[in-house]
Amino acid sequence: MPRILAHRAAVYALLAAAVLIVMFPLVWMALTAVKSNGQIINPAAPLWPTEWHWSNIPDAWGKAPFARWFVNTVVFAVAATAGQLAAGMLAGYAFAMFDFPGRRTLFVLALSGLMIPFSAIIVPVAQILGDLHWLNTYQGLIVPNIASGLATFLFRQFFLGAPHQLAEAARIDGASELRIFWQVYAPLARPATAALGIILFLQNWNNFLFPLIAVNTTKMQVISQGLAVFQAQMTTQTQYNLIMSASLIAIVPVLLVAVAAQRHIVEGITLGAVD
């Protein structure tokens, strides 16, 4: 028994140390956001603020169009996530439930999108957006992100484990393939949809590289772009406290979503683990 308790205590100690290591940058950012510049640039200043400057947060909010950037980010993240879920669910259902020529080849091609870094296709994507006159538009931000190899893979894995007898019974009753998908299998995939939707939403919210080439005006920028611009401006003015305040503003919504949905995120990570 003492050996088991010692082993358990060692495991908890390692987990606690890992949590502290992961949380320290976030805690440091939050504390720095309410410090004065003098406390930040003073190497001898303690980690805990000696004076709390809560006005840093509204000051940072007022120095840049954060409200507009938040609206753009919400529209982009929500619409792109919805499109990825819809397209991924339909593709995954087709790959799992139907036997058609070239199915394996098409599935490999769909997964290849996960293996090609986006930086390798920046130029053609930018050229296509320019030819379509979609630069600095919502459709330019959303439509190219609808196709998701990750969503296709995970939904295929889910539907492979779903009972095929349900589809056979529905066909006998005269249901169409679309009705079978929508009324029989889509409800079964709600847990998978919720888990994957949260993961995709977090990815889209934090997406920086694609919006960087799709939009170049302040009015259409998302929060990740706006934060980079704000950081460059405040660095030249040595207002590091406002930089940290802006970072805190940008991270709080996605942090709340991640904390509230952590159970679904874990489910999404393990969703495609078993074929």
N, C-alpha and C positions, 0 to 999 in steps of 0.2 A: 504493500500500500504506500509506504513512504516513497518508494521509487516511482510509482505512478504519479503521485502528487508532485514530485520534483520535476518529472518529465512535463507534466501539464503546466507547471509554473514557468518552466523554461520556454515552452511554446507561447504562452501568454505574454511573457516578457519580450520575445522576438516580435510578436504581432504588435505590441504596444510601441516598440522601437520603430517598426516599419510605419505605423500610423503617424508617429511624431515626425519622421523624416518626410513623409508625403505632405503632411499638413503644415509644416513649418513655412514654406514659401507663401502659402495662402494667408497664414496668420501674420507673417511679416508684412505682406502687402496691405492687409487691413489696418495694421497698426501704423504703418508709414503713411497711409492715406489721411490720418487725422493728426499728423505731426506738422510742425513748422519746418520750413526749409533749413533753418539753423540747426534743428535737432537731427535732420537727415544727414547733412553734410558733416556733422561733428562726429569724428570717429569714437570719441569717448562717451557719446550719448548712450543711454541705456536703450534696450529694445522696447521697453514699456514707455509710452509717452509721458513726459513730465507735465505737459499741457495738452489738452484735447482741443483740436481745432476742427470742430464739426462743420464749420463753414466751408472747408475745402471741397466738400462734396457738391453743394449747390454752386460754388464758384466754378468748379470744373464743368458742371452741367451747362452753365450759362455761357461758357467760352466756346462752345461748339454745338452744332445742330444734332445733339444726341437723340432728341425726340424723333427727328426724321430718320436717322440711322436705325433706330429701334424699329420703326414702322417698316422700313425696307427689309430689315433682317427677319422680322416676323413673317412678312409676306413671302419672302424667299424660302425660309426654312419650312414653313407650314405647307406651302404649295409644292415645293420640291419633294418633301417627305410624302405627301399624299400621292403624288404621281409615282414615286418610287414604289410605294406599297401596292398601288393598283397594278402597275405594269409588272412588278415582281411576282405578285400573286397569280396573275393570269399566266405569265410565262412558266412559273413553277408548277402550276396546275397542269398545263399542257405537257410539260416534260415528264411529269410523274404519272399522269393518268392515260395518256394516249401513246400509241405505238405508231410512229410514222417514219418514212425514210429520212435518213440524215439526222435523226433525233440526237444521237450521241455527239455528232460533229457540231451541230448547232449549240448544244449545251456547252461544249468545250469552248466554242467561240464566245459564248456569253460570259463564261468564266475568265476568258483571257483579258477582259477589261479590268479584272482585279490584279493582273500581273504586269500591266503596262503602266508605268508612272505617268501621271498627268503632265508632268513637265516635258515629256517626249512628244506630246500632241498639242502643245499650246499654240504653235503657229497655225496649223490647219484649222483649229477651233476658232481662233481669232479671225482668220480669213473668212470662214463660213458665216460667222456672226456679222462681219462687216458686209458681206455680199447680200445677206438677208435684211440689212439695215436694222439689226437687233441689238446693236451696241447701245448701252445706256437705256435699256428697257427691261421691264419685268419678265417678258417672255424670253429675252436673251439670258436672263439669270436662271429661269426655271426650266425651260424645255430641254436644254442639253443635259440636265442633271436627272431627268426622269428615268432613263435607263440605268438599272442598278444590278450588276452581277451578283452582289452580295444578297440582295433581296430575292433574286431568282434562285440562287443556290439554297438559301434557307427555306424558302417556301417549297421548293422541290423536295427537300429532305422531310419536311413536315407532311406533305401530301403522300409521299411514298409510304409513310407509316399509317395513313388513314385507311379505314376499311373500304375496299373497293366494292364490297357487296351493297353498300348504300347506293352507289351509282347504278348498279345493275337493277336494284329494286325500283329505283326512280324511273329508269328507262322502260321497265315493264309497265309502269303506271302511265307512260306516255309523256314524261317530262322531257323538255328539250335540254341540250347540253348546257346552255347558258343558265337555265333555271336550276339544273342540278348543281352547277358551280355556285350560283348565288344563294340558293336556299338550303343546300345540304352541306357543302364543304366550306364555304366562306364563314359560316357561323362557327364551325369547328376550329377554324384558324384564328379566332379572336385572341387567344392568349399569345400566339406567335406574332400576330399583327401588332398587338400592344407592345410587346417586348422589342420587336424590330423597329417599330415606329419611333420609340424613344431613342434608340441608338442612332437611327438615321437623322432624327431631329437634332440631336447633339452634334453630329457630324456637320450637318448643313449650317447650323448656327455658328460653328467655329470655322467654317470654310473661308479661307483667305485667298488662295491662289487663283481659283476660278473667277470670283468677283473682281479680282485685280485686273483681269484682262477683259471682262465683260462690261464693266462700267468704269468711267474715269471722270465723272462729275460729282461734285459734293452732294447734289440733290439725290443721286441714285446710289450712293455708297452704302454698304452695309456696316455693321458695327465694327467688324474686324478691320476693315479698311480705315474707317474713320478714326479708330483708336490709334492706328499706326501714324496717320497724319497728325493727330493731336499730340502724340508723343514727340514727333519731330519738332513741332512748333514749341512745345513747352520745354524741350531739352535746350533749345537755343536761348530760352529765357531762364534756364536753371530753376524751373518750378516743378521740382520732382514730386512734391506733395500732390500737386494737381494731376500729375501723370498716374500716380498710384490711386487717386480718387476716381479717375476715369476708368482705370482698369477694374476697380471694384464695382463701378456702375455696370460695366460690360459683363462681368462674370456672375453677378448675383442672380439674374433670371435663370441662366442655364444651370447654375449650381443648385438652385431650388428645385428645378426639374429633376436633376440627377439624384438628389437626396430623396425626393418624394417617390421616385420610381426605381430605386436601386434594386428592389426585388425583381422587377420586370427586366432590368438590364442584365442581371445574372442569368435569368431564364433565356434571354436572347443570346448570350454568349455560348450557352450549352445547347442551343436549339438544334444545330446541325451536327452535333457530335456523334450521333449514332445514325447509321444508315439502315 
